[in-house]
């Protein structure tokens, strides 16, 4: 199991702030996880679309698409932060 966290507009778009998720064996990177979650349907495809500005952290460390994901990880999805 992994813990998924969704922040800001993602939380609103997906209707949840967190969930426990059984990691499929073929999902081994952040990119593969994002793709797998997009298979859940239209809301997921829109929220996680490849062209959409989105940051990901694995265990509180900023992650790239190729960052490995493993059982027990905490993965957070959030939009980029803007300041002013």
Helices and strands as residue ranges (DSSP letters): E 2-6, H 9-14, E 18-21, H 30-38, H 42-48, E 55-58, E 61-62, E 74-78
